[in-house]
Amino acid sequence: LFGLYQEGLISEEEALRNADSANNVRLKIKFAKEGDDAADARPAGLSLASLEDEGVGSIF
């Protein structure tokens, strides 16, 4: 539905009305309207690091 909306084949209201999760579609549309600046403002994610890599020994 989001792809159809982006291509201009359906309206935002139509996409939301037919979505399994209207909130998810609404957020996708919102972020698409805000452009790449919104993507840059969101957290990049999490990463894992071994404690051994930081010189910390085992706690077990």
ABEGO torsion letter per residue (X at the ends): XAAAAAAGABBAAAAAAABABAAAAAAAAAAAAAEAAAAAABBAEBBBBBAAAAGBBBAX
